[in-house]
C-alpha cells in the first residue's frame, strides 16, 4: 500500500428539508422527550476529495426530477428547499461531472445515488452487499425499499454491464489516502469513506450516522436495516477517525456551522472539512 496522500475535502450542501421533526431522526424518541416534536432539519450533501493528482466525488445526490417525484408522492408532506442540482453546484466549484473518473457511492438510496447519469465516464465504487440488498428480496418490504428509487438501482445495474462499477467487499483502498469501509446498519452495504488530510484522518460517515447526535449518543436513525450493526458502526467510525472531531455526519446542518466555508446562491453552501472545526 502506497503512503497516503493528503486531500482537501469540500462538502456541498445543495438542499435542506426543513419540515422534519426530532422524532423522525432517532429511534425511541418518546413523547415525554421535550425535543420529540421540535423541528430538526436534514441537509443533503455531496463531497469532493481533491489534491494535485486526482478528484474523487463521494455520492451523486438527487436531481430536480426526484425532488418533484417525492414531493408529489407524499402529497406535499415531503418538502425540501432545492435550487441547484449537485452537478450544477459542482460546476460552480470548477468540477465538470462529465470528466470525473471516480465516484464513491456510499449506498444506493435516492439522495446518494440519484444523479448517476451526470457522471457519464466515472467508475462507481460500491459495496457488493449494497447491490445484493437493493436488488434482492428485502426490497419486497416497503419499509426497507422506501428510500430507494427503482430507476436509480436500474441505472447502476446497467453500469455494471458497461463495466463501470467497481465492487468492494469490506475495506478497500480507492487511492493513496482514500479508503472505503463497510459499516452496514442503515443498509446492508452501507460504507463510509476515510480520507487523509493535513489535520489527520477524516471519516465521511454518510448515513452510517446522519447527525452528530446519532453517533455521539449511540442513538440509531429510524431508517435502518440492522440496528445492532448501526450501533457497532458508530464505534467503527471512531476507530477509523483520528478523533471524534474528525467524524463528519451525512445529513447534519451543524456541519455547515462548524466548518469554515462560503455560501453562493448559484452553487449552495460549501464548507472545508480538511480544516479544523470551530468550537461547539
N, C-alpha and C positions, 0 to 999 in steps of 0.2 A: 504493500500500500504506500503510495507516494505521501510525502509530507503535506500536511493540509495547507491550502491556500486560504487567504483571508478575503472576505466579501463585505461589500456594503449591502444592507438589506433595507428595502423600502416596502412599506405596507400602504397600499392604495385602498382607501375606503370609497366605494362607488355607490353605496346605497345604505339606508338605515330604515329599519322598521320600528316606528315609534309607538304603535298601539299594542305593545306586548306587556304582559304582566309578570311580576316576580314569580308567581306560582307556575308559570309556563316554562321556567328555566331551571327549576330544581325539583327533583323527586322528593316528596314528603313535606312540602311546604304546607303546614297546617293552617286552618282558618284562624287559629289563635295567634299565628305569627303576624306581628304588626306590619310586616313587609308583604304579606300574602297578595294583596290586590293592588299594590303600588305599581306604577308604570316602570318598566325596565326594558328600554330599547335594546335592539340587537343590531349590530353593524355587520356589513358584508365587505370582505376584503379579498384582494389578490395580493401576492407578494412577489417581489423581484429580488433575485440574488445576482449581484454583479461585481465583477472585477475586470482587470485588463484582458483576461483570457476568455471569458465567457459570460453570457447572460442566461440565467435559468429562471423561468416563471413557475410559481407554485400556485396551482389551481387556476381555472379559467373564469370563475364567476358565472353569472347568468345574464342573459340578454333581455332586451325590452319585450320581446315576444313572450318569454317565460314570465316576466313580471305581469304582463297583461293576462296571460292564461291563469295564473294563480290568483290574481285579484278577482277575475270573473268567476272562477270555480268556487271561490269562497263566499260569493255573494257580497264582495266588498269588505269582508271582515279582515282579510289579509291585506294590509295597507303598507306600502313601502315608498319612501322618498327615493326616487330613482330618476337620475337625469342622464348622465353619460354612461355608455356601456364600459365594461372593463377594457375592451380593446381601444376605445376612444380615449380613455384615461391613460392607458399605457402609451398611446401615440403621443399624447401631450407630454409624456416623460421622455420622448425620444426613442421609444421602443416600437418597432414595427412588428406586430404579432405574426405577420406573414413570413418573417425572417427568423423567428425564434426557433432554435433547434431542439431544445429540451424543455418539457413541461412536466412537472411532478404533479400528479393528481392524487390528492390525499385520500379521496374516496369519491364515489360517483353520485352523490346527492346533487340535486339540481343547482344548488348555489355554489358548487365547487367544480362541476363538470358541465355547465350549461352553455358554454361558448366554445366548444371544441373546434367548430368549423372556422373560428377566427385564427386558428393556428394550423394552416394547411400543410406546412412542411415539418412540423415538430414531431419528435418522438415523445410518446406519453409514457411516463413511468408510473406503474400501478401495481399494487399488491395482487398476486394471483388469487388470493382468497376473496378480494373485493369483486372480481369478475364472477367468481363462483357464486358468491352471495347474491349479486344483482341479477343474475340470470337463472337462479335456482329456485327450489320450492318455497323458500322463505318469502318470495315476492307474491305468493298467494295470500299473504296476510296483509290486509290494508294498513295495519299499524306500522309494519316494517317497510312497506312499499311506498308509503305516502310522500316521503321526501325524495323519491326517485322520479324521474320523468322518463318514460319508456324511450322516447326518441333519442335522448342523450345516451342511454345504455346501448341502443342500436347503433348509434354513431361510433361508439367505442368498439363494438363488435366489428363493424366494418373496418375500422382502423387496424384491428388485429389481422384481418385478412389482407390488408395492404402492407403488413409488415412494419407498422408504425407504433406498436405497443411493446414496451419492454416490461416484462413481468418480473416482479421481485417476490421472493419467498422469505419474508423475515427482514433482517437488517442487511442493507446493501449500500455501497459507496456509489454515488452518481458521478462525482468528480472529486478531485482532491479538496477536502474541506466541506463537502456536502454529502450527507448520507440520509437514507430513509430508514425508518424503524417501525416495524409492525407493532401496533398497540391494541387493535380490536376495540371492543366495548361499544362505541357508538354504532359502528357497523362491523361486520366480520373482518373486513380488510382495511380498516382504518389505519393510516400510517401518519407519523409525524416526521418532521424534517429537522435535522441537526446541521447547523452551519457555523463554521469558524469565522469569527470577526476579530477586530482589534481589541474588543473587550472580553473575548473568550467565546465559549460555545453557547450560541443562542439556539433555542429549540422553538420552532414554529409548531405549536400544538395542534393547529387547525381544530377540528371538532373532537380531538381527544380531551379538550377542555374548552368549552365555549367561552366561559367567563373566568376571571381570576378566582372568583369565589367558588367555582366548581372544584379546582384542584387544591386551593388553599384550605377549604373546609371539608374536603372529601365528600362533596355533595353532588351526586350524579345528575346529569342533564336528562330530561324525560324521554327524549328520542334515543333509545338505546337497544342494542341487540343483546348485550350481555353485561349486566350491571357489575358483576364481580370483576370482569375484565376491565371495565371502565375504571373501577376503583384501583385495581393494580396498575392501570395505565397512568394514573396520577403519580404514583411512585416512580414509574419508569421515566416520566418527564423530568423529575428531579434528579434522577441518576444520570441522565444524558446532558443536562444543562450545567453550566459552570456554577450557577447559584439559582435560587428560586426567582431572582430578578431577571434571569436570562430566559425565563419561560414566557412565551407570548401566546395568550389565548386566541382562539379563532374568530370570536364574534363580539368581543367586549368593546364598547365605545370608549372605555377608560384608556385603551391603548392610544387613542388619539390625543389624550391629555397628558399622558405620562412620558411621551417621547417627543423630541423636537421635530417640527415639520412645518408645512405650509398648506394653505387652502387656496385652490384655484377653481373658480366657478366652471371653467371649461374642462377641468380634469377630475376634481374631487379633492379630498384631503389626503395628503401624503405625509407619513412620518418615517423617521430613520431609526430602525431597530438595532443597528450596529452601534449606536451611540447610547450612552448611559441614560436610563430613565430618570425622571425627576423624582423628588421625594413624594411619597404618597400623602 
